[in-house]
Every structure is written in C-alpha cells, then in structure tokens.
C-alpha cells in the first residue's frame, strides 16, 4: 500500500501468477459483472446495476464493514476490455458527480479498482488486483482489510480456475 503523493488517496496492488486456461480466466472475470458467486468472492459486497452503457455499466456498490464502522458505498462505472490479445482489464472508477444514496453509509470515491489478466504462455496467467481510494474517510484497519481481501480473492480465483 502506498499513499498517492499530495492527496488523501491511497493505492495498492496485489499480484500473482497462476496456471490455468486463459479463456476460462477471462470468462470468470467477465462473470463478476453478472454472477453473484464471483461477486461474493470479492468480499461482503453487494452490487446493483443502475444503468447499462455501451462501454460497461454504472453500478451502486456497498461494502459491508465490521461494527462499529459504517458501511462504505460508491457509484462506479465498470468496464471490461481486451487491450490486446494477451491482456484483459476489468476496471471500476467513481462516476463524476455521484452522490451518497444511503445516509447510513459513508460515500467513498474510487480512483481505480479492478483486475488485470495477462496471458504469459498457454497455461500461465499473471493477475493484478489494483485499487485506489479516498483514504480520508476509511480507517487504516479497513484499508488493510481491503488489501488482504484482494490477496485472498486471487487465491480463490486460482482455486476456481483449476477446478
């Protein structure tokens, strides 16, 4: 984890390399959008699609947090794209001008969040979980939990990929 220089933003990156089928890995990431089981793999989070767009969708997310903290919510634009024949990106970022939906939650800006898959060879894939968020309203303990959860997601992803 690193602070973003000159701001309240913090960024993190969790990386891994795994063996598995490239096509299956891409389909698994695509299913995060539609499959509640893949979404649950990302932690105690709920997602509701608010609007479909040509390059993705707009989603309301709520991350449940342990007591006594308030849940965190955000409204993000999600996109899925191949940048070339060996790299696939699932990315989310806050919708400009989005406002808090539930007064009991804390509204959080998301600079970037997502996964990047890169095909290294026929059965070897590099995966990055990346994130950047407004740390001004997120306790350090929760930031560290998000980062730890990202590492666990990569492990769960690997298990599903080889199953």
NORCOR-V993190 format. One line per field, one symbol per residue. ss: DSSP state (A for helix, B for strand, O for the rest). phi: phi as a letter, one per 40 degrees, with the letter a starting at -180 (. if undefined). psi: psi as a letter, one per 40 degrees, with the letter a starting at -180 (. if undefined). A space follows every 10 residues. Layout:
# NORCOR-V993190
ss->???
phi->???
psi->???
This chain:
# NORCOR-V993190
ss->OBBOOOOOBB BBBBBBBBBO OAAAAAAAAA AAAAOAAAAA AOOOBBBBBB BBBOOBBBBB BBBOOOOOOO OBBBBBBBBB BBBBOOBBBB BBBBOOOOOO OOOOOBBOOB BBBBBBBBBB BOOBBBBBBB BBBBAAAOOA AAAAAAAAAA AAAAAAAAAA AAO
phi->.bccdgaccb baabbabaci cdcccccccd cdcbbccccc cchcbbbbcc acbcbiabbc bbccbccccc cbbabbcbab accacbbbbb bbaccdgcbd cbcccbcbcb caaibbbbcc adbbbcbbbb aaacccbbdd dcdccdcccc ccccccddcc ccc
psi->iiihheieii iihhiihiii hddddddddd edddhddddd deagiihhhd hhideaihhh ihhhiiieii ihiihihiih ihdaeehhhh iiiihheiih dheeihhhhh diiaihhhhd adfhhihhhi ihihedfhid dddddddddd dddddddddd de.
